């Protein structure tokens, strides 16, 4: 179930708890011994050794949360505290980055430290594993900015942008993700273009296959798409040597790399696999095409070249530069322009949903240049170049 069903879960939780005897609740709470840290949480010990100041930057927030968690004796109040501290974490990370602290990593590690409190500590009352799961999801939603998307009613142009968590952390525990820095830098950013008021709101997406399979992207975008109050959607991730606008996202997964939970899909370039959507195979065309104003975006000057990337891989033809969707109509996708991992998939899902709802707004994916570890100087330059790209794209919106 998606984290976006939290409110529904809370209602069900209240009904369920009211029907249980105290003895039953205590018996359920004994199962907390089986509530083990996730693969992401298990990296905390190493991170604390290698990058302690990064992990502990928001120590005050998660320690305050821990204190409330250990003292609270009311389930609904504990849920409210989880939401409040998750929101504090997101908003503090946004303030820090926008004040010149160019680092996306403290948000990621701070979230895990907060969630680890639920794994390792006892609350002021007996909390069962299923209740902890709900609290975990509450922290997930709020600390990713997913419940903090607020556009001014006076805007003429609303732009939604997503970034990603750091990933491949078993290779380099200090790795950052420029797309995350972009999201934190541009959250709430307002500008004027052609006399119109524009605003960017952002969210941070996990690098986990299961969240995508459970409909995270669709849950985020569907309400906004249906309001028809979004004028552009940009998904951003870390990519190659320069900026790439990924023209032809593909349906299938093919990357051998694991996600942040060390989960493998076992998809390969020889045997690509379609992702899931709420328990069923995601249904859609093998390729879709972005709707970004590529010509004005690639014309933006900066330290890095910006490419309208048309490279794809199919089972029958291998890797090549596609000229049109018609050319790809009878092909089986192996890699879209954005590859065969979650960066390609978030773009595919965003565009497929846009098509299903018959919208015409600009939607597409930007790959940033890659970085090794953390490179605040270059990552800050990437933010400024993307900012200029977005403003150029916004100038084409009528």
C-alpha positions in Angstrom: 0.0 0.0 0.0 1.3 3.5 -0.9 2.3 5.9 1.9 -0.4 8.2 0.6 -3.1 6.0 2.1 -1.9 7.0 5.6 -5.2 8.9 6.5 -7.3 5.8 5.6 -4.9 3.6 7.5 -5.3 5.8 10.6 -9.1 5.4 10.6 -8.8 1.7 10.2 -6.2 1.6 13.0 -8.4 3.5 15.4 -11.3 1.1 14.7 -9.0 -1.9 15.1 -7.5 -0.7 18.4 -10.8 0.1 19.9 -11.9 -3.5 19.3 -8.8 -5.1 21.0 -8.5 -5.9 24.7 -5.4 -4.6 26.5 -4.1 -8.2 26.8 -4.3 -8.6 23.0 -2.5 -5.3 22.4 0.3 -6.3 24.8 0.6 -9.6 23.0 0.9 -7.9 19.6 3.5 -5.5 21.0 5.7 -8.4 22.1 6.3 -8.9 18.3 8.4 -5.8 18.3 11.4 -8.1 18.9 11.0 -9.2 15.2 10.8 -5.6 13.9 14.3 -5.5 12.4 16.1 -2.5 10.8 15.8 -2.1 7.1 18.7 -2.5 4.8 18.8 1.3 4.7 18.9 1.6 8.5 21.6 -1.0 8.7 24.0 1.4 7.0 23.7 3.9 9.8 26.6 2.5 11.8 29.0 2.8 8.9 27.7 6.2 8.0 28.2 7.4 11.6 31.8 6.4 11.3 32.5 7.8 7.9 30.4 10.9 7.7 29.3 11.6 11.4 28.6 15.3 11.0 26.3 14.6 8.0 24.3 11.9 9.8 24.0 13.9 13.0 23.2 17.3 11.5 19.6 17.0 12.5 20.3 15.3 15.8 18.1 17.8 17.7 15.1 16.9 15.6 15.3 13.2 15.9 16.3 13.3 19.5 13.3 15.4 20.4 11.2 12.9 18.4 12.8 10.0 20.3 11.9 11.7 23.7 8.3 12.1 22.7 8.2 8.6 21.4 9.4 7.1 24.6 7.1 9.2 26.8 3.9 9.3 24.7 1.0 7.1 25.9 -1.5 7.9 23.2 -1.5 6.4 19.7 -3.2 9.3 17.9 -0.9 11.8 19.6 2.1 9.7 18.6 0.9 9.7 15.0 0.6 13.5 15.1 4.2 13.8 16.6 5.5 11.5 13.8 4.0 13.8 11.2 5.1 16.9 12.9 8.8 15.9 13.3 8.9 14.5 9.7 7.7 17.8 8.4 10.3 19.6 10.6 13.0 17.5 9.1 12.0 18.3 5.5 11.5 22.0 6.2 14.8 22.3 8.0 16.7 20.6 5.2 15.0 23.0 2.7 16.0 26.0 4.8 19.6 24.8 5.2 20.1 24.2 1.5 18.5 27.5 0.5 20.8 29.3 3.0 23.8 27.9 1.2 24.5 24.5 2.9 24.6 22.5 -0.4 24.1 19.0 0.9 21.1 16.7 0.3 22.5 13.9 2.5 21.6 15.0 6.0 17.9 14.8 5.1 18.3 11.2 4.0 20.3 10.1 7.0 18.2 12.1 9.5 15.1 10.3 8.2 16.7 7.0 8.8 17.8 8.0 12.3 14.3 9.0 13.2 12.8 5.8 11.8 15.5 3.8 13.7 14.0 5.2 16.9 10.9 3.2 16.1 12.9 0.1 15.6 15.2 0.3 18.6 13.2 2.0 21.3 10.0 1.4 23.2 7.2 3.9 23.2 5.4 5.0 26.4 2.8 2.4 25.6 2.7 -1.0 23.9 3.2 -0.4 20.2 2.8 -3.4 17.8 4.8 -3.8 14.6 1.8 -2.9 12.4 1.5 0.3 14.3 5.2 1.0 13.9 4.8 0.5 10.2 2.1 3.2 10.1 4.4 5.5 12.0 7.3 4.7 9.6 5.1 5.6 6.7 4.0 8.8 8.3 7.7 9.9 8.7 8.3 8.8 5.1 5.6 10.9 3.7 6.2 14.1 5.7 10.0 14.1 5.6 10.0 13.8 1.8 7.9 16.9 1.3 5.0 14.8 0.0 2.5 16.5 2.4 4.1 19.9 2.0 3.2 20.7 -1.6 1.3 24.0 -1.5 0.9 26.3 -4.5 -0.3 29.9 -4.1 -3.8 30.4 -5.5 -2.5 33.5 -7.3 0.0 31.6 -9.4 -0.3 31.5 -13.2 2.2 28.6 -13.5 2.6 25.7 -11.1 5.6 23.3 -11.5 6.1 20.1 -9.6 9.6 18.7 -9.5 11.0 15.5 -7.9 14.5 14.5 -6.8 15.9 11.2 -5.6 17.6 10.0 -2.4 21.3 9.1 -2.6 21.9 5.6 -3.9 24.6 2.9 -4.4 25.6 3.6 -0.9 27.3 0.2 -0.4 29.8 1.5 -3.0 30.3 4.9 -1.3 28.5 5.6 1.9 29.3 9.3 1.4 27.4 9.5 -1.9 25.1 12.5 -2.5 22.6 12.9 -5.3 22.5 16.2 -7.2 18.8 15.7 -7.9 18.0 15.8 -4.2 19.9 19.0 -3.9 17.9 20.4 -6.8 14.7 19.5 -5.0 15.7 21.1 -1.8 17.0 24.2 -3.5 13.9 24.8 -5.6 11.2 24.0 -3.1 8.9 27.0 -3.0 10.9 28.9 -5.5 8.9 31.7 -7.2 9.7 33.7 -10.3 8.1 35.7 -13.0 8.2 34.9 -16.7 6.4 36.9 -19.4 4.5 38.7 -16.7 3.2 35.5 -15.1 3.7 34.3 -11.6 5.4 30.9 -11.4 6.1 28.6 -8.4 8.0 25.3 -8.0 7.1 22.8 -5.4 9.2 19.7 -4.8 9.3 16.2 -3.2 12.0 13.6 -2.6 11.5 10.1 -4.1 13.0 6.9 -2.5 15.3 4.6 -4.6 13.2 1.5 -3.9 11.4 -0.7 -6.4 8.6 -1.6 -4.0 7.4 2.0 -3.6 7.2 2.3 -7.4 5.4 -1.1 -7.7 2.9 0.0 -5.0 2.0 3.1 -7.0 3.9 5.9 -5.3 4.3 8.0 -8.4 0.7 7.6 -9.5 -0.5 8.4 -5.9 1.6 11.6 -6.0 0.6 12.8 -9.4 -3.0 11.7 -9.9 -4.6 14.2 -7.6 -2.6 17.1 -9.1 -3.2 15.9 -12.6 -6.9 15.7 -12.0 -7.1 19.3 -10.6 -5.5 20.5 -13.8 -3.7 23.0 -11.7 -0.2 21.7 -12.7 1.4 23.3 -15.7 4.7 21.3 -15.8 6.2 18.2 -14.1 9.9 17.6 -14.0 11.5 14.4 -12.6 15.2 14.7 -11.9 17.9 12.2 -11.1 21.7 11.8 -11.3 23.0 10.5 -14.6 26.0 10.7 -16.9 28.6 13.4 -17.8 26.3 16.2 -18.9 22.6 17.1 -18.6 20.3 14.9 -20.6 16.6 15.4 -21.4 15.3 11.9 -21.7 13.0 11.9 -24.8 11.9 8.3 -25.0 11.3 6.5 -21.6 10.8 2.8 -21.8 8.3 0.5 -20.0 10.7 -2.2 -18.9 13.3 -2.6 -16.2 16.7 -4.0 -17.3 19.3 -2.7 -14.9 21.1 -5.3 -12.8 21.7 -2.9 -10.0 19.9 -3.2 -6.6 17.8 -0.5 -5.0 18.5 1.0 -1.6 17.0 -2.0 0.1 19.4 -4.3 -1.8 16.5 -5.7 -3.7 17.2 -7.0 -7.2 14.6 -7.3 -9.9 16.6 -9.9 -11.8 15.8 -8.1 -15.0 18.5 -8.0 -17.6 19.1 -6.5 -21.0 18.4 -10.0 -22.4 15.3 -10.5 -20.3 13.8 -7.1 -19.4 10.8 -7.0 -17.0 7.8 -4.7 -16.7 7.3 -3.1 -13.3 4.2 -3.6 -11.2 1.4 -1.4 -10.3 -0.5 -2.3 -7.2 0.1 -6.0 -7.7 -0.3 -6.3 -11.4 2.0 -5.8 -14.4 2.1 -2.1 -15.4 0.3 -1.9 -18.7 1.3 0.6 -21.3 3.2 1.1 -24.6 6.8 0.0 -24.8 7.9 3.6 -25.2 6.4 7.0 -24.5 7.7 10.5 -25.5 8.3 13.5 -23.3 6.5 16.7 -23.8 9.2 19.1 -22.7 10.1 22.2 -24.8 13.5 20.7 -25.6 14.7 23.4 -28.0 14.6 26.2 -25.4 15.9 24.0 -22.6 19.0 22.7 -24.6 19.8 26.3 -25.5 20.4 27.3 -21.9 24.1 28.1 -21.4 26.1 26.7 -18.4 29.0 24.6 -17.4 27.5 21.5 -18.9 26.1 20.6 -22.3 22.3 19.8 -22.4 21.3 17.0 -24.7 18.0 16.0 -26.1 18.7 12.3 -25.6 17.0 9.9 -28.0 19.1 6.9 -27.3 17.2 3.7 -26.6 17.7 0.0 -26.5 15.3 -2.6 -27.9 15.5 -6.4 -28.0 15.5 -6.6 -31.8 17.7 -3.6 -32.7 20.0 -3.1 -29.7 21.1 0.4 -28.8 20.4 3.2 -31.3 19.1 6.8 -31.7 15.4 6.8 -32.2 13.8 9.5 -34.4 10.2 9.0 -33.4 7.7 6.9 -31.4 6.5 5.4 -34.7 9.9 3.9 -35.2 9.6 2.2 -31.8 6.0 1.0 -32.2 6.7 -2.7 -32.7 9.8 -2.9 -30.4 10.2 -4.4 -27.0 11.9 -1.9 -24.7 15.1 -2.8 -22.9 16.3 0.7 -22.0 14.5 4.0 -22.4 16.5 7.2 -23.0 16.9 7.3 -19.3 18.2 3.8 -19.0 16.6 0.7 -17.3 16.5 1.8 -13.7 14.2 3.9 -11.6 15.1 7.2 -13.2 13.7 5.9 -16.5 10.7 4.5 -14.7 9.6 7.6 -12.9 9.6 9.4 -16.2 7.7 6.6 -17.9 5.0 6.5 -15.2 4.6 10.3 -15.1 4.1 10.4 -18.9 1.9 7.3 -19.1 -0.5 8.8 -16.4 -0.5 12.1 -18.2 -1.6 10.4 -21.4 -4.2 8.3 -19.6 -5.7 11.5 -18.2 -5.5 13.2 -21.6 -3.4 16.1 -20.4 -1.1 18.3 -22.6 1.2 19.8 -20.1 5.0 19.6 -20.4 6.3 16.4 -18.6 9.7 14.9 -18.7 13.0 13.8 -17.1 16.3 15.6 -16.5 19.4 13.6 -15.8 22.1 15.7 -14.0 25.8 15.2 -14.4 27.1 12.5 -12.0 29.2 13.2 -8.9 31.5 11.1 -6.8 30.7 11.3 -3.1 29.7 14.9 -2.4 30.7 17.8 -4.6 29.0 20.9 -3.2 30.6 23.4 -5.6 29.6 21.6 -8.8 26.3 20.5 -7.4 25.4 24.1 -6.6 26.3 25.0 -10.3 24.0 22.2 -11.4 21.1 23.7 -9.4 21.6 27.0 -11.1 21.7 25.5 -14.6 18.5 23.6 -13.9 16.9 26.7 -12.5 17.6 28.4 -15.8 16.3 25.5 -17.8 13.1 25.5 -15.9 12.6 29.2 -16.3 13.2 28.8 -20.1 10.7 26.0 -20.2 8.1 28.0 -18.3 8.5 30.8 -20.8 6.8 28.6 -23.4 3.6 28.0 -21.3 0.7 30.0 -22.5 
